[in-house]
Amino acid sequence: MHGGQPAENEQAMKKADIDDMRPEYDFSGGVRGKYLPRLAKGANVVVLDRDMARVFPTSKAVNDALRALAEAGRRHGKARSNSRSAS
């Protein structure tokens, strides 16, 4: 929900709940938000644009790429600081 109006996907989900639920799906014993506190405590959720989701289809792929980028940044930072101290 953004600015008091339900988001487009939120409206679509409500419609899907009414129109498209199969009889074999039984969520009557489900608890809404059961794992939300655990997720909020230990994870950052990031929504990728579709083009990036095709390149990085899993959390592991995203994390591996970010770790490689962070390491390259650390190495670049060390190289820059070493070249400055040599001047």
Secondary structure, 3 states (H helix, E strand, C coil): CECCECCHHHHHHHHHHHHCCCCCCCCCCCCCCCCHHHHHHHCCCCCCCHHHHHHCCCHHHHHHHHHHHHHHHHHHHHHHHHHHHHC
